[in-house]
Amino acid sequence: MSFHKMMNFETKQTIKQALIIQIEEVGFERVTVKNLALTANINRGTFYLHYKDKFEVMEDLQNGGFAAGVIK
């Protein structure tokens, strides 16, 4: 896997982990992209490079798009 693809994969995993954390803390309805970015320690612009909105992140998670153990 190329360096770029690996970084893309890791960033998406981090965003999905942030969504899980935010859902546990405030519930899905109250999750915002701003708080996802803060939790993932990324810029909002970086979030939007990978996902359209929180619903797309949730869809990715529901489709088995999470590799456990990747997040540090």
N, CA, C, O and CB atoms as a CASP TS submission, in Angstrom:
PFRMAT TS
TARGET T0000
AUTHOR 0000-0000-0000
METHOD Language model
MODEL 1
PARENT N/A
ATOM      1  N   MET     1       0.854  -1.175   0.000  1.00  0.00           N
ATOM      2  CA  MET     1       0.000   0.000   0.000  1.00  0.00           C
ATOM      3  C   MET     1       0.899   1.237   0.000  1.00  0.00           C
ATOM      4  O   MET     1       1.883   1.308   0.737  1.00  0.00           O
ATOM      5  CB  MET     1      -0.971  -0.002   1.231  1.00  0.00           C
ATOM      6  N   SER     2       0.543   2.202  -0.836  1.00  0.00           N
ATOM      7  CA  SER     2       1.339   3.423  -0.920  1.00  0.00           C
ATOM      8  C   SER     2       1.188   4.254   0.357  1.00  0.00           C
ATOM      9  O   SER     2       0.231   4.092   1.114  1.00  0.00           O
ATOM     10  CB  SER     2       0.925   4.251  -2.150  1.00  0.00           C
ATOM     11  N   PHE     3       2.146   5.136   0.573  1.00  0.00           N
ATOM     12  CA  PHE     3       2.115   6.009   1.754  1.00  0.00           C
ATOM     13  C   PHE     3       0.829   6.826   1.790  1.00  0.00           C
ATOM     14  O   PHE     3       0.201   6.959   2.840  1.00  0.00           O
ATOM     15  CB  PHE     3       3.336   6.946   1.768  1.00  0.00           C
ATOM     16  N   HIS     4       0.438   7.375   0.635  1.00  0.00           N
ATOM     17  CA  HIS     4      -0.772   8.200   0.568  1.00  0.00           C
ATOM     18  C   HIS     4      -2.016   7.383   0.930  1.00  0.00           C
ATOM     19  O   HIS     4      -2.867   7.851   1.687  1.00  0.00           O
ATOM     20  CB  HIS     4      -0.929   8.806  -0.839  1.00  0.00           C
ATOM     21  N   LYS     5      -2.121   6.178   0.397  1.00  0.00           N
ATOM     22  CA  LYS     5      -3.280   5.334   0.694  1.00  0.00           C
ATOM     23  C   LYS     5      -3.304   4.942   2.172  1.00  0.00           C
ATOM     24  O   LYS     5      -4.369   4.863   2.784  1.00  0.00           O
ATOM     25  CB  LYS     5      -3.265   4.071  -0.190  1.00  0.00           C
ATOM     26  N   MET     6      -2.130   4.699   2.733  1.00  0.00           N
ATOM     27  CA  MET     6      -2.053   4.345   4.152  1.00  0.00           C
ATOM     28  C   MET     6      -2.496   5.516   5.031  1.00  0.00           C
ATOM     29  O   MET     6      -3.243   5.321   5.990  1.00  0.00           O
ATOM     30  CB  MET     6      -0.619   3.916   4.522  1.00  0.00           C
ATOM     31  N   MET     7      -2.045   6.720   4.713  1.00  0.00           N
ATOM     32  CA  MET     7      -2.455   7.904   5.474  1.00  0.00           C
ATOM     33  C   MET     7      -3.965   8.127   5.348  1.00  0.00           C
ATOM     34  O   MET     7      -4.627   8.468   6.329  1.00  0.00           O
ATOM     35  CB  MET     7      -1.686   9.156   4.985  1.00  0.00           C
ATOM     36  N   ASN     8      -4.505   7.935   4.147  1.00  0.00           N
ATOM     37  CA  ASN     8      -5.943   8.072   3.921  1.00  0.00           C
ATOM     38  C   ASN     8      -6.711   7.067   4.781  1.00  0.00           C
ATOM     39  O   ASN     8      -7.699   7.418   5.425  1.00  0.00           O
ATOM     40  CB  ASN     8      -6.280   7.873   2.425  1.00  0.00           C
ATOM     41  N   PHE     9      -6.252   5.827   4.784  1.00  0.00           N
ATOM     42  CA  PHE     9      -6.880   4.777   5.581  1.00  0.00           C
ATOM     43  C   PHE     9      -6.839   5.128   7.065  1.00  0.00           C
ATOM     44  O   PHE     9      -7.853   5.015   7.754  1.00  0.00           O
ATOM     45  CB  PHE     9      -6.187   3.430   5.335  1.00  0.00           C
ATOM     46  N   GLU    10      -5.690   5.547   7.559  1.00  0.00           N
ATOM     47  CA  GLU    10      -5.540   5.877   8.977  1.00  0.00           C
ATOM     48  C   GLU    10      -6.409   7.066   9.382  1.00  0.00           C
ATOM     49  O   GLU    10      -6.989   7.073  10.467  1.00  0.00           O
ATOM     50  CB  GLU    10      -4.081   6.175   9.292  1.00  0.00           C
ATOM     51  N   THR    11      -6.498   8.062   8.515  1.00  0.00           N
ATOM     52  CA  THR    11      -7.334   9.227   8.813  1.00  0.00           C
ATOM     53  C   THR    11      -8.802   8.823   8.902  1.00  0.00           C
ATOM     54  O   THR    11      -9.513   9.260   9.807  1.00  0.00           O
ATOM     55  CB  THR    11      -7.146  10.317   7.740  1.00  0.00           C
ATOM     56  N   LYS    12      -9.253   8.000   7.976  1.00  0.00           N
ATOM     57  CA  LYS    12     -10.644   7.536   8.019  1.00  0.00           C
ATOM     58  C   LYS    12     -10.909   6.717   9.280  1.00  0.00           C
ATOM     59  O   LYS    12     -11.968   6.851   9.893  1.00  0.00           O
ATOM     60  CB  LYS    12     -10.970   6.698   6.769  1.00  0.00           C
ATOM     61  N   GLN    13      -9.970   5.884   9.665  1.00  0.00           N
ATOM     62  CA  GLN    13     -10.134   5.096  10.888  1.00  0.00           C
ATOM     63  C   GLN    13     -10.236   6.015  12.109  1.00  0.00           C
ATOM     64  O   GLN    13     -11.044   5.783  13.008  1.00  0.00           O
ATOM     65  CB  GLN    13      -8.955   4.108  11.057  1.00  0.00           C
ATOM     66  N   THR    14      -9.418   7.045  12.125  1.00  0.00           N
ATOM     67  CA  THR    14      -9.436   8.003  13.230  1.00  0.00           C
ATOM     68  C   THR    14     -10.772   8.736  13.294  1.00  0.00           C
ATOM     69  O   THR    14     -11.311   8.951  14.380  1.00  0.00           O
ATOM     70  CB  THR    14      -8.288   9.011  13.086  1.00  0.00           C
ATOM     71  N   ILE    15     -11.301   9.117  12.153  1.00  0.00           N
ATOM     72  CA  ILE    15     -12.602   9.797  12.109  1.00  0.00           C
ATOM     73  C   ILE    15     -13.705   8.863  12.604  1.00  0.00           C
ATOM     74  O   ILE    15     -14.584   9.283  13.356  1.00  0.00           O
ATOM     75  CB  ILE    15     -12.917  10.284  10.672  1.00  0.00           C
ATOM     76  N   LYS    16     -13.658   7.614  12.189  1.00  0.00           N
ATOM     77  CA  LYS    16     -14.680   6.657  12.637  1.00  0.00           C
ATOM     78  C   LYS    16     -14.582   6.403  14.144  1.00  0.00           C
ATOM     79  O   LYS    16     -15.597   6.273  14.827  1.00  0.00           O
ATOM     80  CB  LYS    16     -14.539   5.328  11.872  1.00  0.00           C
ATOM     81  N   GLN    17     -13.368   6.335  14.642  1.00  0.00           N
ATOM     82  CA  GLN    17     -13.191   6.177  16.096  1.00  0.00           C
ATOM     83  C   GLN    17     -13.743   7.405  16.826  1.00  0.00           C
ATOM     84  O   GLN    17     -14.369   7.276  17.878  1.00  0.00           O
ATOM     85  CB  GLN    17     -11.685   5.965  16.450  1.00  0.00           C
ATOM     86  N   ALA    18     -13.511   8.583  16.270  1.00  0.00           N
ATOM     87  CA  ALA    18     -14.036   9.813  16.869  1.00  0.00           C
ATOM     88  C   ALA    18     -15.558   9.791  16.884  1.00  0.00           C
ATOM     89  O   ALA    18     -16.173  10.244  17.849  1.00  0.00           O
ATOM     90  CB  ALA    18     -13.529  11.051  16.102  1.00  0.00           C
ATOM     91  N   LEU    19     -16.174   9.269  15.824  1.00  0.00           N
ATOM     92  CA  LEU    19     -17.634   9.177  15.799  1.00  0.00           C
ATOM     93  C   LEU    19     -18.133   8.268  16.917  1.00  0.00           C
ATOM     94  O   LEU    19     -19.099   8.602  17.603  1.00  0.00           O
ATOM     95  CB  LEU    19     -18.122   8.658  14.434  1.00  0.00           C
ATOM     96  N   ILE    20     -17.489   7.138  17.102  1.00  0.00           N
ATOM     97  CA  ILE    20     -17.888   6.217  18.174  1.00  0.00           C
ATOM     98  C   ILE    20     -17.784   6.908  19.533  1.00  0.00           C
ATOM     99  O   ILE    20     -18.689   6.800  20.361  1.00  0.00           O
ATOM    100  CB  ILE    20     -17.009   4.940  18.152  1.00  0.00           C
ATOM    101  N   ILE    21     -16.695   7.605  19.753  1.00  0.00           N
ATOM    102  CA  ILE    21     -16.496   8.325  21.024  1.00  0.00           C
ATOM    103  C   ILE    21     -17.585   9.379  21.225  1.00  0.00           C
ATOM    104  O   ILE    21     -18.164   9.488  22.306  1.00  0.00           O
ATOM    105  CB  ILE    21     -15.097   8.995  21.058  1.00  0.00           C
ATOM    106  N   GLN    22     -17.856  10.150  20.172  1.00  0.00           N
ATOM    107  CA  GLN    22     -18.863  11.202  20.278  1.00  0.00           C
ATOM    108  C   GLN    22     -20.265  10.634  20.508  1.00  0.00           C
ATOM    109  O   GLN    22     -21.045  11.198  21.274  1.00  0.00           O
ATOM    110  CB  GLN    22     -18.853  12.058  19.021  1.00  0.00           C
ATOM    111  N   ILE    23     -20.583   9.524  19.849  1.00  0.00           N
ATOM    112  CA  ILE    23     -21.896   8.897  20.058  1.00  0.00           C
ATOM    113  C   ILE    23     -22.035   8.466  21.510  1.00  0.00           C
ATOM    114  O   ILE    23     -23.090   8.658  22.116  1.00  0.00           O
ATOM    115  CB  ILE    23     -22.088   7.681  19.113  1.00  0.00           C
ATOM    116  N   GLU    24     -20.983   7.884  22.073  1.00  0.00           N
ATOM    117  CA  GLU    24     -21.023   7.454  23.474  1.00  0.00           C
ATOM    118  C   GLU    24     -21.179   8.639  24.417  1.00  0.00           C
ATOM    119  O   GLU    24     -21.835   8.526  25.453  1.00  0.00           O
ATOM    120  CB  GLU    24     -19.757   6.674  23.827  1.00  0.00           C
ATOM    121  N   GLU    25     -20.581   9.776  24.066  1.00  0.00           N
ATOM    122  CA  GLU    25     -20.621  10.947  24.953  1.00  0.00           C
ATOM    123  C   GLU    25     -21.902  11.757  24.828  1.00  0.00           C
ATOM    124  O   GLU    25     -22.476  12.159  25.840  1.00  0.00           O
ATOM    125  CB  GLU    25     -19.447  11.838  24.669  1.00  0.00           C
ATOM    126  N   VAL    26     -22.365  12.008  23.595  1.00  0.00           N
ATOM    127  CA  VAL    26     -23.489  12.937  23.425  1.00  0.00           C
ATOM    128  C   VAL    26     -24.651  12.375  22.609  1.00  0.00           C
ATOM    129  O   VAL    26     -25.694  13.020  22.508  1.00  0.00           O
ATOM    130  CB  VAL    26     -23.002  14.190  22.772  1.00  0.00           C
ATOM    131  N   GLY    27     -24.495  11.200  22.030  1.00  0.00           N
ATOM    132  CA  GLY    27     -25.535  10.638  21.170  1.00  0.00           C
ATOM    133  C   GLY    27     -25.369  11.125  19.741  1.00  0.00           C
ATOM    134  O   GLY    27     -24.869  12.225  19.506  1.00  0.00           O
ATOM    135  N   PHE    28     -25.788  10.307  18.791  1.00  0.00           N
ATOM    136  CA  PHE    28     -25.567  10.619  17.374  1.00  0.00           C
ATOM    137  C   PHE    28     -26.195  11.946  16.956  1.00  0.00           C
ATOM    138  O   PHE    28     -25.598  12.702  16.189  1.00  0.00           O
ATOM    139  CB  PHE    28     -26.123   9.507  16.509  1.00  0.00           C
ATOM    140  N   GLU    29     -27.374  12.226  17.449  1.00  0.00           N
ATOM    141  CA  GLU    29     -28.087  13.437  17.042  1.00  0.00           C
ATOM    142  C   GLU    29     -27.300  14.703  17.358  1.00  0.00           C
ATOM    143  O   GLU    29     -27.413  15.694  16.637  1.00  0.00           O
ATOM    144  CB  GLU    29     -29.439  13.497  17.721  1.00  0.00           C
ATOM    145  N   ARG    30     -26.506  14.684  18.426  1.00  0.00           N
ATOM    146  CA  ARG    30     -25.781  15.876  18.857  1.00  0.00           C
ATOM    147  C   ARG    30     -24.332  15.918  18.352  1.00  0.00           C
ATOM    148  O   ARG    30     -23.598  16.862  18.648  1.00  0.00           O
ATOM    149  CB  ARG    30     -25.792  15.952  20.364  1.00  0.00           C
ATOM    150  N   VAL    31     -23.930  14.910  17.602  1.00  0.00           N
ATOM    151  CA  VAL    31     -22.580  14.898  17.029  1.00  0.00           C
ATOM    152  C   VAL    31     -22.505  15.956  15.938  1.00  0.00           C
ATOM    153  O   VAL    31     -23.402  16.069  15.102  1.00  0.00           O
ATOM    154  CB  VAL    31     -22.214  13.485  16.461  1.00  0.00           C
ATOM    155  N   THR    32     -21.418  16.734  15.957  1.00  0.00           N
ATOM    156  CA  THR    32     -21.184  17.721  14.900  1.00  0.00           C
ATOM    157  C   THR    32     -19.850  17.416  14.219  1.00  0.00           C
ATOM    158  O   THR    32     -18.974  16.772  14.795  1.00  0.00           O
ATOM    159  CB  THR    32     -21.193  19.176  15.476  1.00  0.00           C
ATOM    160  N   VAL    33     -19.719  17.888  12.996  1.00  0.00           N
ATOM    161  CA  VAL    33     -18.452  17.711  12.285  1.00  0.00           C
ATOM    162  C   VAL    33     -17.335  18.429  13.037  1.00  0.00           C
ATOM    163  O   VAL    33     -16.210  17.933  13.106  1.00  0.00           O
ATOM    164  CB  VAL    33     -18.557  18.240  10.828  1.00  0.00           C
ATOM    165  N   LYS    34     -17.640  19.582  13.593  1.00  0.00           N
ATOM    166  CA  LYS    34     -16.640  20.319  14.363  1.00  0.00           C
ATOM    167  C   LYS    34     -16.109  19.473  15.513  1.00  0.00           C
ATOM    168  O   LYS    34     -14.897  19.382  15.711  1.00  0.00           O
ATOM    169  CB  LYS    34     -17.234  21.627  14.900  1.00  0.00           C
ATOM    170  N   ASN    35     -17.014  18.849  16.275  1.00  0.00           N
ATOM    171  CA  ASN    35     -16.584  18.020  17.402  1.00  0.00           C
ATOM    172  C   ASN    35     -15.909  16.731  16.958  1.00  0.00           C
ATOM    173  O   ASN    35     -15.013  16.233  17.639  1.00  0.00           O
ATOM    174  CB  ASN    35     -17.767  17.691  18.280  1.00  0.00           C
ATOM    175  N   LEU    36     -16.332  16.187  15.818  1.00  0.00           N
ATOM    176  CA  LEU    36     -15.640  15.012  15.274  1.00  0.00           C
ATOM    177  C   LEU    36     -14.200  15.364  14.943  1.00  0.00           C
ATOM    178  O   LEU    36     -13.277  14.613  15.258  1.00  0.00           O
ATOM    179  CB  LEU    36     -16.364  14.478  14.014  1.00  0.00           C
ATOM    180  N   ALA    37     -14.015  16.515  14.305  1.00  0.00           N
ATOM    181  CA  ALA    37     -12.670  16.946  13.948  1.00  0.00           C
ATOM    182  C   ALA    37     -11.817  17.188  15.193  1.00  0.00           C
ATOM    183  O   ALA    37     -10.649  16.802  15.234  1.00  0.00           O
ATOM    184  CB  ALA    37     -12.729  18.213  13.095  1.00  0.00           C
ATOM    185  N   LEU    38     -12.397  17.823  16.198  1.00  0.00           N
ATOM    186  CA  LEU    38     -11.655  18.058  17.440  1.00  0.00           C
ATOM    187  C   LEU    38     -11.265  16.739  18.107  1.00  0.00           C
ATOM    188  O   LEU    38     -10.130  16.576  18.554  1.00  0.00           O
ATOM    189  CB  LEU    38     -12.491  18.911  18.408  1.00  0.00           C
ATOM    190  N   THR    39     -12.200  15.811  18.171  1.00  0.00           N
ATOM    191  CA  THR    39     -11.934  14.518  18.793  1.00  0.00           C
ATOM    192  C   THR    39     -10.882  13.736  18.013  1.00  0.00           C
ATOM    193  O   THR    39     -10.040  13.063  18.607  1.00  0.00           O
ATOM    194  CB  THR    39     -13.222  13.703  18.897  1.00  0.00           C
ATOM    195  N   ALA    40     -10.929  13.823  16.687  1.00  0.00           N
ATOM    196  CA  ALA    40      -9.972  13.111  15.836  1.00  0.00           C
ATOM    197  C   ALA    40      -8.639  13.853  15.714  1.00  0.00           C
ATOM    198  O   ALA    40      -7.677  13.334  15.148  1.00  0.00           O
ATOM    199  CB  ALA    40     -10.568  12.899  14.451  1.00  0.00           C
ATOM    200  N   ASN    41      -8.597  15.069  16.252  1.00  0.00           N
ATOM    201  CA  ASN    41      -7.399  15.907  16.181  1.00  0.00           C
ATOM    202  C   ASN    41      -6.991  16.201  14.733  1.00  0.00           C
ATOM    203  O   ASN    41      -5.824  16.100  14.356  1.00  0.00           O
ATOM    204  CB  ASN    41      -6.244  15.230  16.916  1.00  0.00           C
ATOM    205  N   ILE    42      -8.014  16.574  13.933  1.00  0.00           N
ATOM    206  CA  ILE    42      -7.798  16.960  12.542  1.00  0.00           C
ATOM    207  C   ILE    42      -8.541  18.270  12.284  1.00  0.00           C
ATOM    208  O   ILE    42      -9.346  18.702  13.109  1.00  0.00           O
ATOM    209  CB  ILE    42      -8.277  15.836  11.557  1.00  0.00           C
ATOM    210  N   ASN    43      -8.273  18.891  11.155  1.00  0.00           N
ATOM    211  CA  ASN    43      -9.010  20.085  10.754  1.00  0.00           C
ATOM    212  C   ASN    43     -10.336  19.675  10.132  1.00  0.00           C
ATOM    213  O   ASN    43     -10.466  18.571   9.604  1.00  0.00           O
ATOM    214  CB  ASN    43      -8.183  20.940   9.764  1.00  0.00           C
ATOM    215  N   ARG    44     -11.318  20.565  10.197  1.00  0.00           N
ATOM    216  CA  ARG    44     -12.603  20.269   9.556  1.00  0.00           C
ATOM    217  C   ARG    44     -12.427  20.032   8.063  1.00  0.00           C
ATOM    218  O   ARG    44     -13.100  19.180   7.483  1.00  0.00           O
ATOM    219  CB  ARG    44     -13.597  21.413   9.790  1.00  0.00           C
ATOM    220  N   GLY    45     -11.535  20.771   7.450  1.00  0.00           N
ATOM    221  CA  GLY    45     -11.273  20.588   6.014  1.00  0.00           C
ATOM    222  C   GLY    45     -10.794  19.180   5.707  1.00  0.00           C
ATOM    223  O   GLY    45     -11.152  18.605   4.679  1.00  0.00           O
ATOM    224  N   THR    46      -9.991  18.630   6.594  1.00  0.00           N
ATOM    225  CA  THR    46      -9.515  17.256   6.420  1.00  0.00           C
ATOM    226  C   THR    46     -10.683  16.289   6.507  1.00  0.00           C
ATOM    227  O   THR    46     -10.756  15.326   5.742  1.00  0.00           O
ATOM    228  CB  THR    46      -8.446  16.904   7.478  1.00  0.00           C
ATOM    229  N   PHE    47     -11.599  16.541   7.437  1.00  0.00           N
ATOM    230  CA  PHE    47     -12.799  15.703   7.531  1.00  0.00           C
ATOM    231  C   PHE    47     -13.507  15.673   6.185  1.00  0.00           C
ATOM    232  O   PHE    47     -13.851  14.603   5.682  1.00  0.00           O
ATOM    233  CB  PHE    47     -13.756  16.224   8.636  1.00  0.00           C
ATOM    234  N   TYR    48     -13.725  16.859   5.598  1.00  0.00           N
ATOM    235  CA  TYR    48     -14.493  16.946   4.356  1.00  0.00           C
ATOM    236  C   TYR    48     -13.740  16.378   3.151  1.00  0.00           C
ATOM    237  O   TYR    48     -14.363  16.104   2.125  1.00  0.00           O
ATOM    238  CB  TYR    48     -14.865  18.386   4.085  1.00  0.00           C
ATOM    239  N   LEU    49     -12.446  16.197   3.242  1.00  0.00           N
ATOM    240  CA  LEU    49     -11.714  15.502   2.180  1.00  0.00           C
ATOM    241  C   LEU    49     -12.081  14.019   2.146  1.00  0.00           C
ATOM    242  O   LEU    49     -11.973  13.367   1.107  1.00  0.00           O
ATOM    243  CB  LEU    49     -10.195  15.668   2.377  1.00  0.00           C
ATOM    244  N   HIS    50     -12.514  13.497   3.290  1.00  0.00           N
ATOM    245  CA  HIS    50     -12.788  12.068   3.410  1.00  0.00           C
ATOM    246  C   HIS    50     -14.269  11.729   3.452  1.00  0.00           C
ATOM    247  O   HIS    50     -14.674  10.678   2.956  1.00  0.00           O
ATOM    248  CB  HIS    50     -12.131  11.537   4.634  1.00  0.00           C
ATOM    249  N   TYR    51     -15.080  12.598   4.034  1.00  0.00           N
ATOM    250  CA  TYR    51     -16.507  12.330   4.189  1.00  0.00           C
ATOM    251  C   TYR    51     -17.330  13.577   3.913  1.00  0.00           C
ATOM    252  O   TYR    51     -16.869  14.703   4.104  1.00  0.00           O
ATOM    253  CB  TYR    51     -16.804  11.807   5.591  1.00  0.00           C
ATOM    254  N   LYS    52     -18.578  13.349   3.454  1.00  0.00           N
ATOM    255  CA  LYS    52     -19.503  14.450   3.181  1.00  0.00           C
ATOM    256  C   LYS    52     -20.102  14.988   4.472  1.00  0.00           C
ATOM    257  O   LYS    52     -20.254  16.198   4.637  1.00  0.00           O
ATOM    258  CB  LYS    52     -20.618  13.993   2.234  1.00  0.00           C
ATOM    259  N   ASP    53     -20.445  14.077   5.394  1.00  0.00           N
ATOM    260  CA  ASP    53     -21.090  14.465   6.652  1.00  0.00           C
ATOM    261  C   ASP    53     -21.014  13.301   7.634  1.00  0.00           C
ATOM    262  O   ASP    53     -20.450  12.254   7.315  1.00  0.00           O
ATOM    263  CB  ASP    53     -22.574  14.890   6.415  1.00  0.00           C
ATOM    264  N   LYS    54     -21.578  13.479   8.822  1.00  0.00           N
ATOM    265  CA  LYS    54     -21.522  12.434   9.848  1.00  0.00           C
ATOM    266  C   LYS    54     -22.302  11.195   9.420  1.00  0.00           C
ATOM    267  O   LYS    54     -21.978  10.084   9.839  1.00  0.00           O
ATOM    268  CB  LYS    54     -22.071  12.963  11.178  1.00  0.00           C
ATOM    269  N   PHE    55     -23.310  11.375   8.601  1.00  0.00           N
ATOM    270  CA  PHE    55     -24.105  10.245   8.135  1.00  0.00           C
ATOM    271  C   PHE    55     -23.280   9.314   7.247  1.00  0.00           C
ATOM    272  O   PHE    55     -23.438   8.095   7.298  1.00  0.00           O
ATOM    273  CB  PHE    55     -25.335  10.741   7.376  1.00  0.00           C
ATOM    274  N   GLU    56     -22.407   9.894   6.441  1.00  0.00           N
ATOM    275  CA  GLU    56     -21.543   9.084   5.588  1.00  0.00           C
ATOM    276  C   GLU    56     -20.531   8.291   6.425  1.00  0.00           C
ATOM    277  O   GLU    56     -20.203   7.151   6.093  1.00  0.00           O
ATOM    278  CB  GLU    56     -20.809   9.977   4.572  1.00  0.00           C
ATOM    279  N   VAL    57     -20.041   8.896   7.503  1.00  0.00           N
ATOM    280  CA  VAL    57     -19.133   8.182   8.408  1.00  0.00           C
ATOM    281  C   VAL    57     -19.875   7.002   9.036  1.00  0.00           C
ATOM    282  O   VAL    57     -19.342   5.894   9.098  1.00  0.00           O
ATOM    283  CB  VAL    57     -18.577   9.138   9.516  1.00  0.00           C
ATOM    284  N   MET    58     -21.096   7.238   9.497  1.00  0.00           N
ATOM    285  CA  MET    58     -21.901   6.178  10.106  1.00  0.00           C
ATOM    286  C   MET    58     -22.167   5.062   9.100  1.00  0.00           C
ATOM    287  O   MET    58     -22.093   3.883   9.446  1.00  0.00           O
ATOM    288  CB  MET    58     -23.231   6.745  10.638  1.00  0.00           C
ATOM    289  N   GLU    59     -22.470   5.423   7.878  1.00  0.00           N
ATOM    290  CA  GLU    59     -22.710   4.420   6.834  1.00  0.00           C
ATOM    291  C   GLU    59     -21.457   3.569   6.607  1.00  0.00           C
ATOM    292  O   GLU    59     -21.549   2.352   6.452  1.00  0.00           O
ATOM    293  CB  GLU    59     -23.138   5.104   5.513  1.00  0.00           C
ATOM    294  N   ASP    60     -20.295   4.213   6.589  1.00  0.00           N
ATOM    295  CA  ASP    60     -19.029   3.493   6.424  1.00  0.00           C
ATOM    296  C   ASP    60     -18.832   2.513   7.583  1.00  0.00           C
ATOM    297  O   ASP    60     -18.430   1.369   7.370  1.00  0.00           O
ATOM    298  CB  ASP    60     -17.836   4.488   6.345  1.00  0.00           C
ATOM    299  N   LEU    61     -19.113   2.955   8.792  1.00  0.00           N
ATOM    300  CA  LEU    61     -19.002   2.082   9.962  1.00  0.00           C
ATOM    301  C   LEU    61     -19.962   0.893   9.859  1.00  0.00           C
ATOM    302  O   LEU    61     -19.584  -0.243  10.146  1.00  0.00           O
ATOM    303  CB  LEU    61     -19.282   2.878  11.247  1.00  0.00           C
ATOM    304  N   GLN    62     -21.183   1.156   9.455  1.00  0.00           N
ATOM    305  CA  GLN    62     -22.201   0.110   9.374  1.00  0.00           C
ATOM    306  C   GLN    62     -21.884  -0.907   8.279  1.00  0.00           C
ATOM    307  O   GLN    62     -22.320  -2.056   8.351  1.00  0.00           O
ATOM    308  CB  GLN    62     -23.569   0.731   9.123  1.00  0.00           C
ATOM    309  N   ASN    63     -21.134  -0.489   7.279  1.00  0.00           N
ATOM    310  CA  ASN    63     -20.749  -1.379   6.184  1.00  0.00           C
ATOM    311  C   ASN    63     -19.456  -2.125   6.484  1.00  0.00           C
ATOM    312  O   ASN    63     -18.831  -2.691   5.587  1.00  0.00           O
ATOM    313  CB  ASN    63     -20.598  -0.589   4.897  1.00  0.00           C
ATOM    314  N   GLY    64     -19.061  -2.120   7.757  1.00  0.00           N
ATOM    315  CA  GLY    64     -17.874  -2.864   8.148  1.00  0.00           C
ATOM    316  C   GLY    64     -16.583  -2.153   7.871  1.00  0.00           C
ATOM    317  O   GLY    64     -15.539  -2.790   7.735  1.00  0.00           O
ATOM    318  N   GLY    65     -16.634  -0.839   7.785  1.00  0.00           N
ATOM    319  CA  GLY    65     -15.461  -0.060   7.452  1.00  0.00           C
ATOM    320  C   GLY    65     -14.639   0.377   8.642  1.00  0.00           C
ATOM    321  O   GLY    65     -14.170   1.514   8.681  1.00  0.00           O
ATOM    322  N   PHE    66     -14.450  -0.512   9.627  1.00  0.00           N
ATOM    323  CA  PHE    66     -13.634  -0.147  10.775  1.00  0.00           C
ATOM    324  C   PHE    66     -12.688  -1.291  11.092  1.00  0.00           C
ATOM    325  O   PHE    66     -13.110  -2.435  11.263  1.00  0.00           O
ATOM    326  CB  PHE    66     -14.515   0.198  12.001  1.00  0.00           C
ATOM    327  N   ALA    67     -11.416  -0.972  11.168  1.00  0.00           N
ATOM    328  CA  ALA    67     -10.406  -1.979  11.502  1.00  0.00           C
ATOM    329  C   ALA    67     -10.007  -1.803  12.952  1.00  0.00           C
ATOM    330  O   ALA    67      -9.260  -0.881  13.279  1.00  0.00           O
ATOM    331  CB  ALA    67      -9.164  -1.871  10.571  1.00  0.00           C
ATOM    332  N   ALA    68     -10.481  -2.656  13.813  1.00  0.00           N
ATOM    333  CA  ALA    68     -10.166  -2.560  15.241  1.00  0.00           C
ATOM    334  C   ALA    68      -8.666  -2.685  15.463  1.00  0.00           C
ATOM    335  O   ALA    68      -7.986  -3.474  14.807  1.00  0.00           O
ATOM    336  CB  ALA    68     -10.914  -3.645  16.040  1.00  0.00           C
ATOM    337  N   GLY    69      -8.176  -1.901  16.388  1.00  0.00           N
ATOM    338  CA  GLY    69      -6.766  -1.962  16.733  1.00  0.00           C
ATOM    339  C   GLY    69      -5.877  -1.044  15.940  1.00  0.00           C
ATOM    340  O   GLY    69      -4.681  -0.942  16.215  1.00  0.00           O
ATOM    341  N   VAL    70      -6.452  -0.363  14.941  1.00  0.00           N
ATOM    342  CA  VAL    70      -5.646   0.552  14.130  1.00  0.00           C
ATOM    343  C   VAL    70      -5.422   1.859  14.859  1.00  0.00           C
ATOM    344  O   VAL    70      -4.364   2.474  14.728  1.00  0.00           O
ATOM    345  CB  VAL    70      -6.316   0.814  12.780  1.00  0.00           C
ATOM    346  N   ILE    71      -6.414   2.290  15.629  1.00  0.00           N
ATOM    347  CA  ILE    71      -6.344   3.566  16.324  1.00  0.00           C
ATOM    348  C   ILE    71      -5.446   3.424  17.547  1.00  0.00           C
ATOM    349  O   ILE    71      -5.535   2.449  18.292  1.00  0.00           O
ATOM    350  CB  ILE    71      -7.757   4.054  16.733  1.00  0.00           C
ATOM    351  N   LYS    72      -4.593   4.399  17.735  1.00  0.00           N
ATOM    352  CA  LYS    72      -3.674   4.393  18.873  1.00  0.00           C
ATOM    353  C   LYS    72      -4.316   5.089  20.046  1.00  0.00           C
ATOM    354  O   LYS    72      -3.707   5.194  21.111  1.00  0.00           O
ATOM    355  CB  LYS    72      -2.340   5.068  18.515  1.00  0.00           C
TER
END
